[in-house]
Amino acid sequence: MKRQKVQENMKKIAFIGCGNMGQAMALAAAKTMNPSDILLTNRTRAKAEAFAAVHGMTVCADNKEAVSQAEMIMLCVKPQMMQGVLEEIRETLKACLARGERRVLVTVAAMLKTEFYYETLGVSPDELPVVRTMPNTPVSIGKGIVLCSVADERYLPEIETLKEIFAAAGRFETIPESQMNAAGTLSGCTPAFAYLFIEALSDGGVMAGVPRKQAIELAAAAVQGAAAMVLETGKHPGQLKDEVCSPAGTTIEGVKALEEAGFRNTAFTAVIKAVERGK
């Protein structure tokens, strides 16, 4: 029933770019759409063909063909490649709009504002909805965060359509575009920071005598559970930390060691440095 509802709202969707993020989002879409209506293009055609063959998707001859056939176009290329892609599809897209054909542009490129797309394509917000998104890598297992913003509130319903199509990707958050760079950096970089933390915790476990495989699994499961506690209880992380720390206990001793090493300030600075790098 869910797939049928989405099919009624969105006939075909095209993914320009079949890298890790493009593939992850395409797989999520395949859970709510007919896979054959998911169109793929990639700079290396063989990569798109191999992925499509496994999942029953369709490979287009080029980006222009994808734009001419799909109602929603997912731009899953790196920011430095985006201008070239937009220039390539510009006239095809304009021709579709001139014929009264509906198109929705969705971008996953970091740091490029929606006005960049309108200026490069030579179209106005009245003609084309542009939705800016920022998924993080856990979307590949359905545990991701997808941040969404639009420059024009008329197109907020497009975000609801995205949520329906990509429900299997994880959690969706609609935010003002002014917050996209900072929030996207926070949600996008945090998995890497968490992997470092899990690896370091497991190293400590190994040094204390826990076998490596078990140490990694225990650390990862504990971090997963702690994150779920924050989200599901609504309690402040500081309160939850206090609830674990018994007087003169083992946990408060470990917290003291982290604080002495500047753990909190280091995490704080990591986010700020990443945001500055993005700018």
Backbone as numpy.savetxt, mean C-alpha at the origin, in Angstrom:
# Nx Ny Nz CAx CAy CAz Cx Cy Cz
-21.26 -13.44 -4.21 -22.09 -12.24 -4.21 -21.22 -10.98 -4.21
-20.14 -11.01 -3.40 -19.24 -9.86 -3.33 -18.59 -9.60 -4.68
-18.11 -10.70 -5.32 -17.48 -10.55 -6.63 -18.47 -9.99 -7.64
-19.71 -10.46 -7.60 -20.73 -9.98 -8.54 -20.98 -8.48 -8.36
-21.05 -8.03 -7.10 -21.31 -6.61 -6.83 -20.19 -5.75 -7.39
-18.93 -6.16 -7.16 -17.81 -5.39 -7.66 -17.79 -5.39 -9.18
-18.11 -6.54 -9.78 -18.12 -6.63 -11.23 -19.12 -5.65 -11.84
-20.24 -5.44 -11.16 -21.24 -4.51 -11.67 -20.72 -3.08 -11.64
-19.90 -2.75 -10.64 -19.41 -1.38 -10.48 -18.15 -1.10 -11.30
-17.37 -2.12 -11.61 -16.10 -1.92 -12.29 -15.89 -3.06 -13.29
-16.02 -2.76 -14.58 -15.95 -3.80 -15.61 -14.55 -4.39 -15.72
-13.55 -3.50 -15.92 -12.17 -3.97 -16.05 -11.23 -3.01 -15.32
-10.12 -3.57 -14.85 -9.12 -2.77 -14.16 -7.76 -3.09 -14.74
-6.95 -2.07 -14.98 -5.63 -2.27 -15.58 -4.54 -1.92 -14.58
-3.51 -2.75 -14.55 -2.34 -2.48 -13.72 -1.16 -2.18 -14.64
-0.72 -0.94 -14.60 0.48 -0.55 -15.36 1.65 -0.68 -14.40
2.39 -1.76 -14.57 3.49 -2.07 -13.66 3.17 -3.31 -12.86
4.00 -4.35 -12.99 3.77 -5.62 -12.30 4.92 -5.95 -11.35
5.39 -4.94 -10.64 6.38 -5.19 -9.59 5.71 -5.81 -8.38
6.42 -5.81 -7.26 5.89 -6.45 -6.05 4.55 -5.85 -5.63
4.46 -4.51 -5.63 3.23 -3.88 -5.19 2.11 -4.08 -6.20
2.42 -3.95 -7.49 1.41 -4.17 -8.51 0.84 -5.57 -8.45
1.71 -6.56 -8.26 1.26 -7.95 -8.17 0.40 -8.17 -6.93
0.83 -7.60 -5.81 0.08 -7.78 -4.56 -1.33 -7.20 -4.69
-1.43 -6.01 -5.27 -2.74 -5.38 -5.42 -3.59 -6.12 -6.45
-2.96 -6.63 -7.51 -3.71 -7.39 -8.52 -4.28 -8.67 -7.92
-3.52 -9.33 -7.06 -4.01 -10.54 -6.41 -5.19 -10.24 -5.48
-5.12 -9.09 -4.80 -6.24 -8.69 -3.95 -7.48 -8.44 -4.81
-7.31 -7.77 -5.94 -8.44 -7.50 -6.83 -9.04 -8.78 -7.38
-8.21 -9.80 -7.60 -8.68 -11.06 -8.16 -9.63 -11.79 -7.22
-9.66 -11.40 -5.95 -10.57 -12.03 -5.00 -12.00 -11.45 -5.10
-12.13 -10.29 -5.74 -13.46 -9.67 -5.86 -13.87 -9.45 -7.32
-12.96 -9.69 -8.27 -13.26 -9.51 -9.69 -12.93 -10.78 -10.45
-13.48 -10.89 -11.64 -13.09 -11.96 -12.54 -11.64 -11.73 -12.95
-10.72 -12.66 -12.68 -9.30 -12.43 -13.00 -9.04 -12.06 -14.46
-9.84 -12.58 -15.38 -9.63 -12.27 -16.79 -9.91 -10.80 -17.11
-10.65 -10.11 -16.22 -10.93 -8.68 -16.40 -9.86 -7.80 -15.75
-8.81 -8.42 -15.25 -7.67 -7.69 -14.70 -6.59 -7.66 -15.77
-6.29 -6.46 -16.28 -5.36 -6.29 -17.38 -4.00 -5.87 -16.85
-2.95 -6.44 -17.44 -1.59 -6.18 -16.97 -0.70 -5.67 -18.08
0.18 -4.72 -17.73 1.28 -4.33 -18.61 2.52 -4.21 -17.74
3.67 -4.36 -18.36 4.92 -4.23 -17.63 6.03 -3.91 -18.60
7.03 -3.19 -18.12 8.16 -2.84 -18.98 8.81 -4.10 -19.55
8.93 -5.13 -18.71 9.38 -6.44 -19.18 8.15 -7.31 -19.37
7.73 -7.47 -20.61 6.47 -8.15 -20.92 6.44 -9.58 -20.37
7.59 -10.26 -20.43 7.64 -11.66 -19.99 7.23 -11.79 -18.52
7.54 -10.80 -17.72 7.18 -10.83 -16.30 5.67 -10.78 -16.15
5.01 -9.90 -16.91 3.55 -9.81 -16.86 2.91 -11.09 -17.37
3.47 -11.66 -18.42 2.92 -12.88 -19.00 3.01 -14.05 -18.02
4.15 -14.16 -17.33 4.33 -15.26 -16.38 3.34 -15.13 -15.22
3.15 -13.92 -14.73 2.23 -13.69 -13.61 0.79 -13.94 -14.06
0.44 -13.44 -15.24 -0.92 -13.61 -15.76 -1.25 -15.07 -16.00
-0.28 -15.84 -16.47 -0.52 -17.25 -16.77 -0.89 -18.04 -15.51
-0.28 -17.68 -14.41 -0.53 -18.38 -13.14 -1.91 -18.01 -12.58
-2.31 -16.74 -12.75 -3.50 -16.25 -12.06 -4.70 -15.97 -12.97
-4.58 -16.31 -14.24 -5.71 -16.18 -15.15 -6.03 -14.75 -15.55
-5.05 -13.86 -15.48 -5.25 -12.46 -15.84 -4.89 -12.24 -17.31
-5.08 -11.03 -17.80 -4.91 -10.73 -19.22 -3.77 -9.74 -19.42
-2.89 -10.02 -20.35 -1.78 -9.12 -20.65 -2.13 -8.29 -21.88
-1.94 -6.97 -21.78 -2.19 -6.07 -22.91 -0.91 -5.86 -23.71
-1.09 -5.45 -24.95 0.07 -5.22 -25.81 0.93 -4.08 -25.29
0.27 -3.04 -24.77 1.02 -1.89 -24.25 0.12 -1.10 -23.31
0.66 -0.02 -22.76 -0.09 0.80 -21.81 -1.30 1.47 -22.45
-1.18 1.84 -23.71 -2.29 2.50 -24.40 -3.49 1.56 -24.52
-3.21 0.32 -24.86 -4.30 -0.66 -24.98 -4.98 -0.85 -23.63
-4.19 -0.90 -22.56 -4.76 -1.08 -21.22 -5.70 0.07 -20.87
-5.26 1.30 -21.17 -6.08 2.48 -20.86 -7.35 2.50 -21.70
-7.25 2.05 -22.93 -8.43 2.07 -23.81 -9.49 1.06 -23.37
-9.09 0.02 -22.64 -10.03 -1.05 -22.29 -10.54 -0.99 -20.86
-9.75 -0.44 -19.93 -10.09 -0.53 -18.51 -10.70 0.76 -17.99
-11.67 0.60 -17.11 -12.30 1.77 -16.49 -11.41 2.35 -15.39
-10.76 1.47 -14.64 -9.84 1.93 -13.58 -8.42 1.59 -13.99
-7.53 2.58 -13.91 -6.12 2.38 -14.28 -5.27 2.54 -13.04
-4.60 1.48 -12.63 -3.71 1.49 -11.48 -2.29 1.76 -11.96
-1.72 2.87 -11.52 -0.36 3.24 -11.91 0.60 2.74 -10.83
1.24 1.62 -11.10 2.09 0.95 -10.11 3.55 0.98 -10.55
4.01 2.15 -10.97 5.40 2.30 -11.38 6.11 3.24 -10.42
7.42 3.22 -10.46 8.21 4.07 -9.57 7.99 5.55 -9.92
8.10 6.44 -8.92 7.85 7.87 -9.17 8.68 8.43 -10.31
9.95 8.01 -10.42 10.81 8.56 -11.47 10.42 8.10 -12.87
9.57 7.07 -12.95 9.09 6.58 -14.25 7.72 7.14 -14.61
7.08 7.81 -13.65 5.67 8.17 -13.82 5.44 9.14 -14.96
6.27 10.16 -15.09 6.03 11.16 -16.13 6.04 10.53 -17.51
7.00 9.64 -17.75 7.07 8.97 -19.05 5.82 8.14 -19.34
5.32 7.45 -18.33 4.11 6.65 -18.51 2.91 7.54 -18.81
2.78 8.64 -18.07 1.65 9.54 -18.29 1.69 10.16 -19.68
2.88 10.54 -20.12 3.00 11.11 -21.47 2.64 10.08 -22.53
2.95 8.81 -22.27 2.64 7.74 -23.21 1.13 7.53 -23.34
0.41 7.60 -22.23 -1.03 7.28 -22.26 -1.91 8.51 -22.43
-1.32 9.70 -22.43 -2.10 10.95 -22.40 -3.13 11.04 -23.51
-2.73 10.87 -24.74 -3.68 11.06 -25.85 -4.75 9.98 -25.87
-4.37 8.76 -25.53 -5.36 7.67 -25.46 -6.40 7.96 -24.39
-5.93 8.42 -23.24 -6.84 8.74 -22.14 -7.78 9.88 -22.52
-7.22 10.92 -23.12 -8.05 12.06 -23.54 -9.11 11.63 -24.55
-8.75 10.73 -25.46 -9.70 10.26 -26.46 -10.85 9.49 -25.79
-10.53 8.70 -24.80 -11.56 7.96 -24.06 -12.51 8.91 -23.36
-11.95 9.93 -22.72 -12.78 10.90 -22.00 -13.65 11.69 -22.97
-13.09 12.03 -24.14 -13.84 12.79 -25.15 -15.05 12.00 -25.66
-14.93 10.67 -25.65 -16.06 9.82 -26.08 -17.06 9.60 -24.96
-16.82 10.21 -23.82 -17.72 10.05 -22.68 -17.50 8.78 -21.90
-16.36 8.12 -22.10 -16.06 6.89 -21.39 -15.47 7.22 -20.01
-15.96 6.56 -18.99 -15.51 6.82 -17.63 -14.14 6.19 -17.39
-13.26 6.96 -16.77 -11.96 6.46 -16.37 -11.64 6.96 -14.96
-10.97 6.13 -14.18 -10.50 6.50 -12.85 -9.02 6.17 -12.78
-8.22 7.13 -12.37 -6.78 6.95 -12.26 -6.41 6.77 -10.80
-5.69 5.69 -10.50 -5.25 5.42 -9.12 -3.74 5.26 -9.15
-3.05 6.00 -8.30 -1.59 5.95 -8.27 -1.09 5.42 -6.94
-0.03 4.62 -6.98 0.60 4.15 -5.75 1.99 4.75 -5.59
2.33 5.73 -6.42 3.67 6.34 -6.37 3.79 7.29 -5.18
4.88 7.18 -4.47 5.12 8.04 -3.32 5.43 9.47 -3.75
4.97 10.41 -2.97 5.36 11.82 -3.01 4.81 12.64 -4.18
4.21 12.03 -5.18 3.68 12.79 -6.32 2.25 13.21 -6.03
2.00 14.52 -6.01 0.67 15.03 -5.69 -0.28 14.85 -6.87
-1.58 14.89 -6.58 -2.57 14.68 -7.63 -2.47 15.76 -8.71
-2.07 16.96 -8.32 -1.97 18.02 -9.33 -0.92 17.69 -10.39
0.10 16.91 -10.03 1.10 16.47 -11.00 0.45 15.68 -12.13
-0.50 14.82 -11.78 -1.14 13.97 -12.79 -2.03 14.80 -13.71
-2.77 15.74 -13.14 -3.62 16.59 -13.96 -2.78 17.45 -14.92
-1.70 18.01 -14.41 -0.84 18.87 -15.24 -0.16 18.07 -16.35
0.35 16.90 -16.02 1.07 16.10 -17.02 0.13 15.54 -18.07
-1.07 15.16 -17.66 -2.04 14.61 -18.61 -2.79 15.68 -19.38
-2.79 16.91 -18.86 -3.50 17.99 -19.53 -5.01 17.85 -19.43
-5.49 17.31 -18.30 -6.93 17.19 -18.06 -7.25 17.87 -16.73
-8.53 18.12 -16.51 -8.96 18.81 -15.29 -9.63 17.84 -14.33
-9.73 18.24 -13.05 -10.45 17.39 -12.09 -11.91 17.14 -12.49
-12.49 18.02 -13.29 -13.86 17.82 -13.75 -13.97 16.62 -14.69
-12.87 16.30 -15.37 -12.90 15.23 -16.36 -12.50 13.87 -15.80
-11.61 13.87 -14.80 -10.99 12.61 -14.40 -10.77 12.52 -12.89
-11.33 11.50 -12.24 -10.98 11.28 -10.83 -9.55 10.73 -10.73
-8.76 11.33 -9.85 -7.42 10.81 -9.55 -7.38 10.51 -8.05
-7.09 9.26 -7.73 -7.01 8.83 -6.34 -5.56 8.50 -6.03
-5.04 9.15 -5.03 -3.67 8.88 -4.60 -3.69 7.86 -3.47
-2.92 6.79 -3.61 -2.89 5.76 -2.58 -1.46 5.48 -2.16
-1.31 4.92 -0.98 -0.01 4.47 -0.50 -0.20 3.16 0.26
-0.02 2.02 -0.42 -0.10 0.72 0.27 1.27 0.40 0.90
1.27 -0.45 1.92 2.54 -0.96 2.41 2.66 -2.44 2.06
3.83 -3.00 2.21 4.09 -4.35 1.68 3.23 -5.46 2.29
2.75 -5.37 3.55 1.90 -6.45 4.05 0.57 -6.63 3.32
0.25 -5.75 2.35 -0.95 -6.01 1.54 -0.81 -7.35 0.81
0.43 -7.81 0.61 0.64 -9.06 -0.12 0.09 -10.26 0.63
-0.14 -10.14 1.95 -0.74 -11.24 2.72 -2.08 -10.82 3.33
-2.62 -9.70 2.85 -3.92 -9.25 3.34 -3.89 -8.55 4.68
-2.71 -8.13 5.12 -2.56 -7.47 6.42 -2.00 -6.05 6.27
-2.19 -5.46 5.11 -1.58 -4.17 4.85 -2.43 -2.99 5.26
-1.87 -1.83 5.05 -2.57 -0.56 5.20 -2.52 0.13 3.85
-3.66 0.62 3.39 -3.72 1.39 2.15 -4.27 2.76 2.49
-3.41 3.77 2.40 -3.84 5.15 2.63 -4.39 5.70 1.32
-5.48 6.46 1.38 -6.13 7.00 0.18 -6.44 8.48 0.37
-6.29 9.25 -0.70 -6.70 10.65 -0.66 -7.11 11.09 -2.06
-7.98 12.08 -2.11 -8.37 12.71 -3.37 -8.28 14.22 -3.18
-7.94 14.93 -4.23 -7.83 16.39 -4.15 -9.22 17.03 -4.20
-10.19 16.31 -4.75 -11.55 16.83 -4.91 -12.52 15.91 -4.19
-13.28 16.45 -3.25 -14.19 15.63 -2.45 -15.29 14.96 -3.27
-15.51 15.43 -4.47 -16.49 14.77 -5.33 -16.11 13.31 -5.58
-14.85 13.03 -5.46 -14.36 11.70 -5.80 -14.12 10.80 -4.59
-14.64 11.18 -3.45 -14.58 10.29 -2.29 -15.27 8.95 -2.56
-16.38 8.93 -3.33 -17.00 7.62 -3.64 -16.05 6.67 -4.38
-15.08 7.22 -5.10 -14.12 6.35 -5.80 -13.30 5.55 -4.80
-13.03 6.16 -3.64 -12.28 5.46 -2.61 -13.10 4.29 -2.07
-14.42 4.49 -1.96 -15.28 3.39 -1.51 -15.24 2.23 -2.50
-15.19 2.55 -3.79 -15.07 1.50 -4.80 -13.75 0.76 -4.66
-12.68 1.52 -4.40 -11.37 0.90 -4.17 -11.43 -0.07 -3.00
-12.07 0.35 -1.93 -12.18 -0.51 -0.74 -12.89 -1.82 -1.08
-13.91 -1.74 -1.94 -14.62 -2.95 -2.33 -13.73 -3.86 -3.17
-13.03 -3.28 -4.13 -12.20 -4.08 -5.03 -11.03 -4.72 -4.28
-10.39 -3.93 -3.41 -9.16 -4.38 -2.77 -9.37 -4.74 -1.29
-10.57 -5.18 -0.96 -10.87 -5.52 0.44 -9.90 -6.54 0.99
-9.39 -7.42 0.14 -8.49 -8.48 0.59 -7.08 -7.97 0.89
-6.81 -6.71 0.59 -5.45 -6.17 0.83 -5.22 -5.83 2.29
-6.28 -5.49 3.02 -6.12 -5.12 4.43 -6.95 -3.92 4.80
-6.37 -3.04 5.59 -7.07 -1.90 6.18 -6.93 -0.66 5.28
-8.04 0.06 5.06 -8.03 1.28 4.27 -8.27 2.49 5.17
-7.52 3.54 4.92 -7.69 4.79 5.67 -7.76 5.95 4.68
-8.82 6.76 4.78 -8.94 7.96 3.95 -8.39 9.15 4.73
-7.41 9.85 4.15 -6.77 10.97 4.83 -6.67 12.15 3.89
-6.50 13.38 4.41 -6.26 14.54 3.55 -4.94 14.37 2.80
-4.89 14.87 1.59 -3.65 14.73 0.82 -2.47 15.41 1.52
-2.74 16.45 2.28 -1.66 17.15 2.99 -0.93 16.25 3.98
-1.57 15.15 4.39 -0.96 14.22 5.34 -0.35 13.00 4.67
-0.51 12.89 3.35 -0.13 11.66 2.68 1.36 11.35 2.78
2.22 12.34 2.61 3.65 12.06 2.65 4.08 11.56 4.02
3.64 12.24 5.07 4.04 11.84 6.42 3.40 10.51 6.82
2.09 10.38 6.61 1.40 9.15 6.99 1.85 7.97 6.13
2.09 8.23 4.85 2.57 7.17 3.97 3.94 6.68 4.36
4.80 7.60 4.79 6.13 7.20 5.25 6.02 6.38 6.52
5.16 6.81 7.45 4.99 6.08 8.71 4.51 4.65 8.46
3.44 4.51 7.67 2.90 3.17 7.44 3.77 2.36 6.49
4.43 3.04 5.55 5.23 2.33 4.57 6.57 1.85 5.10
7.20 2.65 5.96 8.52 2.30 6.47 8.47 1.44 7.73
7.40 1.55 8.50 7.33 0.84 9.77 7.54 -0.67 9.65
7.02 -1.35 8.61 7.33 -2.78 8.52 8.83 -3.06 8.54
9.62 -2.27 7.83 11.07 -2.49 7.83 11.65 -2.26 9.23
11.18 -1.22 9.91 11.65 -0.96 11.27 11.27 -2.14 12.19
10.06 -2.65 12.00 9.60 -3.76 12.83 10.41 -5.03 12.56
10.80 -5.24 11.29 11.61 -6.42 10.98 12.97 -6.34 11.70
13.55 -5.14 11.72 14.80 -4.96 12.45 14.62 -5.28 13.93
13.52 -4.81 14.50 13.24 -5.03 15.92 13.06 -6.52 16.20
12.30 -7.20 15.34 12.07 -8.64 15.52 13.38 -9.41 15.41
14.20 -9.03 14.42 15.49 -9.69 14.26 16.38 -9.49 15.48
16.41 -8.26 16.00 17.23 -7.97 17.17 16.73 -8.72 18.40
15.40 -8.78 18.58 14.85 -9.52 19.71 15.22 -11.00 19.62
15.12 -11.54 18.40 15.44 -12.96 18.24 16.93 -13.21 18.49
17.79 -12.26 18.10 19.22 -12.39 18.42 19.43 -12.49 19.93
18.70 -11.64 20.66 18.79 -11.71 22.11 18.33 -13.06 22.64
17.26 -13.58 22.06 16.77 -14.89 22.46 17.79 -15.99 22.20
18.44 -15.91 21.03 19.47 -16.90 20.69 20.62 -16.84 21.70
21.05 -15.62 22.01 22.14 -15.48 22.97 21.75 -16.06 24.34
20.46 -15.97 24.66 20.00 -16.50 25.95 19.72 -18.00 25.90
19.85 -18.62 24.69 19.72 -20.07 24.60 18.53 -20.59 23.82
17.71 -19.70 23.19 16.56 -20.14 22.41 17.01 -20.47 20.98
16.62 -21.61 20.42 16.99 -21.91 19.03 16.52 -20.81 18.07
17.29 -20.56 17.02 17.04 -19.44 16.10 15.63 -19.43 15.55
15.18 -20.53 14.97 13.86 -20.55 14.34 12.78 -20.22 15.36
12.88 -20.82 16.54 11.88 -20.56 17.57 11.96 -19.13 18.06
13.18 -18.59 18.17 13.35 -17.22 18.65 12.68 -16.23 17.71
12.85 -16.44 16.40 12.22 -15.54 15.43 10.71 -15.64 15.52
10.19 -16.87 15.61 8.74 -17.06 15.66 8.14 -16.45 16.93
8.81 -16.63 18.05 8.31 -16.08 19.30 8.32 -14.55 19.27
9.41 -13.96 18.77 9.51 -12.50 18.72 8.45 -11.94 17.78
8.30 -12.55 16.58 7.33 -12.06 15.60 5.91 -12.17 16.13
5.59 -13.31 16.76 4.24 -13.51 17.29 3.95 -12.54 18.43
4.97 -12.26 19.24 4.77 -11.33 20.34 4.52 -9.91 19.83
5.26 -9.49 18.80 5.06 -8.17 18.20 3.68 -8.10 17.55
3.29 -9.16 16.86 1.97 -9.22 16.24 0.87 -9.08 17.29
1.01 -9.81 18.38 0.02 -9.75 19.44 -0.05 -8.39 20.10
1.12 -7.77 20.30 1.15 -6.44 20.91 0.46 -5.42 20.02
0.70 -5.51 18.71 0.04 -4.59 17.77 -1.47 -4.79 17.80
-1.90 -6.05 17.87 -3.34 -6.34 17.92 -3.96 -5.77 19.20
-3.22 -5.82 20.31 -3.72 -5.26 21.56 -3.98 -3.76 21.43
-3.07 -3.05 20.78 -3.24 -1.60 20.59 -4.50 -1.33 19.76
-4.66 -2.07 18.66 -5.77 -1.82 17.75 -7.11 -2.26 18.32
-7.12 -3.38 19.02 -8.39 -3.96 19.46 -8.87 -3.44 20.81
-7.95 -3.05 21.68 -8.38 -2.54 22.99 -8.60 -1.04 22.98
-7.94 -0.33 22.05 -8.04 1.12 22.02 -7.22 1.80 23.12
-6.47 1.02 23.87 -5.66 1.60 24.94 -4.40 2.24 24.37
-3.88 3.26 25.07 -2.64 3.91 24.67 -1.49 2.90 24.84
-0.53 2.89 23.89 0.60 1.95 24.03 1.33 2.07 25.36
1.42 3.29 25.88 2.08 3.47 27.17 1.35 2.75 28.30
0.03 2.77 28.25 -0.76 2.07 29.28 -0.55 0.56 29.17
-0.57 0.05 27.94 -0.36 -1.39 27.75 1.03 -1.81 28.21
2.02 -0.95 27.94 3.39 -1.24 28.41 3.42 -1.32 29.93
2.75 -0.36 30.59 2.73 -0.36 32.05 2.08 -1.62 32.61
1.09 -2.14 31.89 0.39 -3.33 32.37 1.26 -4.59 32.33
2.31 -4.55 31.52 3.24 -5.69 31.43 4.36 -5.58 32.46
4.66 -4.35 32.85 5.82 -4.10 33.72 5.47 -4.27 35.20
5.82 -5.41 35.77 5.62 -5.64 37.21 6.72 -4.92 37.99
6.44 -4.50 39.21 7.46 -3.84 40.04 8.69 -4.74 40.21
9.86 -4.17 39.95 11.13 -4.88 40.07 11.19 -6.15 39.23
10.41 -6.17 38.12 10.33 -7.37 37.30 11.30 -7.38 36.12
11.19 -8.42 35.32 12.09 -8.58 34.18 11.79 -7.58 33.07
10.51 -7.29 32.83 10.15 -6.41 31.72 10.63 -4.99 31.96
10.46 -4.47 33.17 10.88 -3.10 33.43 12.40 -2.98 33.35
13.10 -4.08 33.65 14.56 -4.08 33.50 14.93 -3.96 32.03
14.20 -4.67 31.17 14.44 -4.57 29.73 14.07 -3.21 29.18
12.96 -2.64 29.66 12.54 -1.30 29.24 13.62 -0.28 29.62
14.18 -0.43 30.80 15.25 0.47 31.24 16.44 0.41 30.28
16.80 -0.80 29.86 17.92 -0.96 28.94 17.63 -0.28 27.60
16.39 -0.43 27.11 16.01 0.22 25.85 16.07 1.74 25.98
15.56 2.26 27.06 15.56 3.72 27.27 16.98 4.25 27.39
17.84 3.53 28.09 19.24 3.98 28.24 19.96 4.03 26.90
19.55 3.14 25.98 20.18 3.11 24.66 19.52 4.07 23.66
18.51 4.83 24.12 17.86 5.80 23.25 16.89 5.19 22.26
16.27 4.08 22.65 15.38 3.36 21.74 14.22 4.25 21.25
13.56 4.90 22.17 12.40 5.71 21.81 12.79 6.87 20.89
13.87 7.56 21.23 14.31 8.69 20.40 14.78 8.22 19.04
15.42 7.04 18.98 15.89 6.51 17.70 14.71 6.20 16.78
13.65 5.60 17.32 12.47 5.30 16.51 11.81 6.60 16.03
11.71 7.55 16.93 11.16 8.87 16.61 11.94 9.49 15.44
13.27 9.49 15.57 14.13 10.11 14.56 14.06 9.36 13.24
13.92 8.03 13.29 13.85 7.24 12.06 12.68 7.68 11.19
11.53 7.93 11.80 10.35 8.36 11.04 10.58 9.75 10.45
11.11 10.66 11.26 11.35 12.03 10.78 12.35 12.04 9.64
13.43 11.27 9.76 14.45 11.22 8.70 13.86 10.63 7.41
13.02 9.63 7.55 12.42 9.03 6.37 11.48 10.01 5.67
10.71 10.76 6.45 9.82 11.78 5.85 10.65 12.85 5.15
11.73 13.29 5.77 12.59 14.31 5.15 13.21 13.80 3.86
13.60 12.54 3.86 14.18 11.93 2.64 13.15 11.90 1.52
11.91 11.58 1.88 10.85 11.57 0.90 10.65 12.92 0.24
10.71 13.97 1.04 10.56 15.33 0.49 11.68 15.67 -0.46
